Amino acid sequence: MAEFSEDKIRFMLALRSAGVTDENVLRVMEEMPRELFVGDQLLPRAYENIPLPIDCAQTISQPSVVAMMTQALEVDNRCKVLEVGAGSGYQTAILARLARRVYALERHKPMVTPARRRLETLRITNVILEHGDGSLGLPAQAPFDRILLAAAAPDPPRTLLDQLKVGGIMVLPVGEGDGVQQLIKITRDEGGYHYTEMSDVRFVPLLGGKA
């Protein structure tokens, strides 16, 4: 939309300032209409580099954090990705533009159908988005090449680590749900799991069960 052009320029500068250099990630972030994923009352703020409230007391993540997590995940068109915490579907759509297939879980049932509709509007067809308990992952579809959590756990969940393929990457916030957390990149090889700390973040807590 023309009214977002200047905002989009500032938006892209914010991503680059945050250290996002992957041209595929930058391209997908630039092309993705973030306004589709926020409520009407927040449309003027769609391209600000801030998290915004969405339904069910959740948030759509800060764009620079979405971009950093996506970059760290190193997604390509051969990857099968598990996303835990689909929310509005924004991160889901970003991943779908880069991956072969995305399996996305959202524990809040009222958010699932609207997120699916947004993906349909964008003609994204390589996503399976389900109402489910993300803390359990999707054992029937495991192992995954990449796993992304958009919710913070005190420690990386063993259930999800077990669903990560050897050679795979997981990115998640680790820490208490009501404080500052640490964004972590985990790589798995034949020798085990290797952890890299990335930056301070704030995410909603990872909760078990469905809502």
Secondary structure as GFF3:
##gff-version 3
##sequence-region A 1 211
A	DSSP	three_ten_helix	2	4	.	.	.	ID=ss1
A	DSSP	alpha_helix	5	17	.	.	.	ID=ss2
A	DSSP	alpha_helix	23	31	.	.	.	ID=ss3
A	DSSP	three_ten_helix	34	37	.	.	.	ID=ss4
A	DSSP	three_ten_helix	40	45	.	.	.	ID=ss5
A	DSSP	beta_strand	52	54	.	.	.	ID=ss6
A	DSSP	beta_strand	58	60	.	.	.	ID=ss7
A	DSSP	alpha_helix	63	73	.	.	.	ID=ss8
A	DSSP	beta_strand	80	84	.	.	.	ID=ss9
A	DSSP	alpha_helix	90	96	.	.	.	ID=ss10
A	DSSP	beta_strand	101	106	.	.	.	ID=ss11
A	DSSP	alpha_helix	109	121	.	.	.	ID=ss12
A	DSSP	beta_strand	127	131	.	.	.	ID=ss13
A	DSSP	three_ten_helix	134	136	.	.	.	ID=ss14
A	DSSP	three_ten_helix	139	141	.	.	.	ID=ss15
A	DSSP	beta_strand	144	149	.	.	.	ID=ss16
A	DSSP	alpha_helix	158	161	.	.	.	ID=ss17
A	DSSP	beta_strand	164	174	.	.	.	ID=ss18
A	DSSP	beta_strand	181	189	.	.	.	ID=ss19
A	DSSP	beta_strand	192	201	.	.	.	ID=ss20
###
